[in-house]
Amino acid sequence: MASLKNIAIIGASGSIGKIILDALIKAPQFNVTVLSRASSETTFPTGVSVRKSDFSDSDLVSALKGQDAVISVVGPTGFAEQKKFIDAAISAGVKRFLPSEYSANTLSPAVLQLLPLFNQKKETLEYLKTKESSGFSWTAIYTALLFDWGLGNGFLGFDVSAHTATIWDDGSKVFTLTNADQLGRAVVSVLEHPEKTANKNLYVASAETSQKEILAALEKATGSKFAVTNTTTEKELSEAGEKLSKGDFSGALILVRATSFGSTPGIRANYAKEEELANDLLGLKLESVDETVARVVKGSS
């Protein structure tokens, strides 16, 4: 199978969608089309085709005609819609579908117990397996949490400007993280190598690290001691449950952090040790924790 050229992306306006869209734009071999809801007023970079759709079955098929691959980067409210996207892609003659993963280990029962919403992702993966054929295949990419992105915006619990950090348990648990550019490279590599990436769950990473190592790198890069607030997995999960019971969605974000930082057995957050890392298959290299942290610190100053 030749490299996939015509690429449609659904969910390009979200945080992860923007990262993937940017990577596709920088790769001149691709013709990129963003599928956008007719009601959306989001604008996209020059050179990207935008196809407005009402997302009905028939209009999705029409919109995906002539596309080689569909990349779904929908958020939680769109997880359940992905079966509809898959059916439309198959009807339109699309060769490859990338479901909305790019996060925690959906194949871990412990992760699904922490984040029941991710069962919709698992159902999408199972549905894709039933649709495999000589003309249609899929690839799922797992990144765990995003390193530089989550460090820069505080999602990982470090405030670079305020020199504060929230550390789970003793901070020594080892997990993998992926930088934004590495995510983009992974997607591009999948599209460039459709044969060897067909019908596979691919785990990628930029670094194998711990909260303690990230903290040390931050203190080195800033030349300042960080004020640390210590917490525990038990405390964080309790707070997440309390928030969600009150309809506060920030509780779900705590659970997402728990898929890397938490001590819950079986979450398989270290893709380098607990899964088969696909970096070599995709031509990706591990990156330096110190260099990543220094780059984020420089960008925030």
Buried (B, 14 or more C-beta within 10 A) or exposed (E): BEEBEBBBBBBBBBBBBBBBBBBBBEBEEBBBBBBBEEEEEEEBEEEBEBBBBEBEEEBBBBBBEEBBBBBBBBEBEBBBBBBBBBBBBBBBBBBBBBBBBBBBBBBBEBBBEBBEBBEBBBBBBEBBEEBEEEEBBBBBBBBBBBBBBBBBBBBBBBBBEEBBBBBBBEBEBBBBBBBBBBBBBBBBBBBBBBEEBBEBBBBBBBBBBBBBBBBBBBBEBBEEEBEBEEBBBEEBBEBBEEBBEEEEEEBBEBBBBBBBBBBBEEBBBBBBEBBEBBBEBBEBEBBEBBEBBBBBBEEEE
